[in-house]
Amino acid sequence: MKPYPKEILSLKERIYNYRLSRARRIIENTFGILAARCRIFRKPIIANEKTVINVTKAATALHNYLMHSRQFEPLNQYCPLGFVDCETSSGLLAGEWRSNVSDYQGITTLQKQLGSNNYSRDAKAVRELFRDFFNSPQGQVPWQYDMIAEKLATEFLILFLIYNLDESAHHGDWEYSLLSDTGPQYWGYDHPICNGKRQSPINIIENQAFYSTALTPLILFNYSTLFNNTSYYLTNNGHTVILGMDANSSLSIGLFWRGRKYNYYGLHFHWGENDQHGSEHLFSNKANPLEVHILHYLNDYGTFSNSLNYDDGVLVWSNIFQLDNSVDTSSNPLQDIFNNIKNVIQAGDKTSIQPVALSSFVAENSTYSYYYYDGSLTTPECSESVVWIVNQKFMKVSSRQLQDFRTLKGHYHNISNLVKEENLLQNDRPIQPFNRRTLYTSVNFINSVTSFSKSYSAAASNVLILGETISLFLFFVEF
Ligand SMILES: [Zn+2]
């Protein structure tokens, strides 16, 4: 069920949106606790339907027993204070179970039923039914009007802010916070491709990558050139910082890959709320503090936006930065960028910078060592048109250089369509299911990939044969 679209809403519709958002959060917490305490729910369970139902029932019964028998114990280790989300007068406090939700991939998205207008008409009618119920004496909860009233009071100020923003900076109703009604887990509501089967980023498991001799080195053109007659600038678009160059038709930067020409389109950053997170791609579940995406589009398709219509139209070269506090910031070619971040604090801000060569964002001698897979843009619309080249060599960044990213303001939206400017502490989308894709490496660093895979699948099929017993066993020992 969807919230009412975020235009001007009636009071009744706001109440419905608030109640829907609470309901979603309760469901999230319910599954969140179960997955946090019983690891079996973190991945799709390989067992027949009856077993899955039994496992779920057993977990629920055990949960109820533990909650009921221990709720008055001061040291309730199963679900201690702060483990679950809590709504306070100053806002929502995130429960601790959310701290490692990126591991939880037990719930996979169901394919949307296509071609059924009846379905959407029915959904609309059901939504109206609930809207009226939540606003009736039988269906209301005592605090719902307080929650809405608070939001209405700040609305004037907020509308003022919205209309003062550069139109191009306002990129729609989505954000990164997992606590938000427009956070990554809900992007698919308004942007259905975000629920697709080849989404990015992913967790790269190095020793499961297939070596391919077809992965020739990237051949760069004008990556090291400084265009002194062109203005370079940084922009805060409310979701990231973009390095831009004023369009100049004679400007030609880009790369050749497997005999095809890709033109440079733009570059932006992904960071995290602390130095342990920030990169979108993980390496064996490990995050790094910064990831730079250098976007290109296939020359044959003419423009970036046209390239989004093809499954090989866009090439993103991802460069990951490792934390290293011994980085010499005085001679770092990127220092001017880091220095200027504080000049684009507000969403919509733009500042000029010294010309910088694109090669400064890429580790030296790294054009031949990379992973490749087929994926998507990591922001809505999440178009599945991206050839991902993830560099195997890392760059270095210091803690000091990272700090300024977290002072930037971004767009935050809530269920009542109120846009607030808050610190953009993090802008890394959680990893997405890999599904039936293949990860390739251009470097044959593990000679035994094939034999490894064989023994791995043999082990997996043993688990399948013993499926039921093992699932239950795991369930009882792993929490
Ligand atoms: Zn990106």
Residues whose N, C-alpha, C, O or C-beta is under 5 A from the ligand:
A	BS01	ZN	H293
